[in-house]
Amino acid sequence: MDPLPPSLSTALSGRYELQGVLGTGGMARVYLATDLRHGRKVAIKVIRDDLVASMGSERFLNEIRTTASLQHPHILPLLDSGEAGGHLFYVMPYVTGETLRARMDRAGAMDPAESVVIVRQIAAALDHAHRHGVIHRDIKPENVLLADGLPVVADTVTGFAGPLAGILAGMLFSQDRMPGIRYVATAATDSPFFPGDLVARLSAALEGGHDLAIARCGGRDYPVFGLFPVGLAGDLAEFLATSRNLAVMAWIDRHASSVVEFDAPRGAPDPFSNINTPDDLAAAEAAVRSGKLHKT
């Protein structure tokens, strides 16, 4: 494994654990690493020293700052960036899927309907970037990643829009792949004990003429656990592009919403709570052993 430059390795020590080299491109070398704070795989891109020397570090730093404001479900978000000892780096999610090129090489010609969906989503991502003054410069199948069937444009540094970006991605996916679907249900993947009747109860709450419905438990709202109409995709996209407050409730409060109250089992953790730490996991395991909680 090619090591990071010593000064950069020192700067990243305690934050990232290097796993190996993913590849080398015309502008950067890409390393696979573990984000130690969040326990997730990431890709660290280190810009080539000769390019920094010839073009100046400020040019690349300006590009990072400019593109960090982009917020789109089909553009990889920026997680971190910096400069250490003259070396420039930025950190992006590690996508476990395959590139569009690999998909084409593996399976051959794509179904026309699937091709149209992918092209539309890539075009939407590029349009968003272009409208914000960012030109990709190298769009090709090798730079398009397919994560769970959804295309993500790689090599563009972007901001982090939070859970709303995921909700929008679900809406857009439904519009493209399942045009008859009217609503998408969302849930946090690190909350394995949410109620099994979540969707049924949220659906029932819409009968009163509300636009959308979210869950509440113990007096606390859980807007990530919701039922959202795909017809609001355009409204949500505009909100993400123009609002400075990207909290989920900031967007939900713009619409007629219903809040559905759920009860927590007596003596058990909140079924909507996240499991993010060893203590959270230990408490959840104890609740499962006692029979107070069951995985959804």
Summary of the structure (lengths in Angstrom):
residues: 296
radius of gyration: 21.4
end to end distance: 41.0
largest distance: 65.0
contacts: 860
relative contact order: 0.10
helix: 38%
strand: 25%
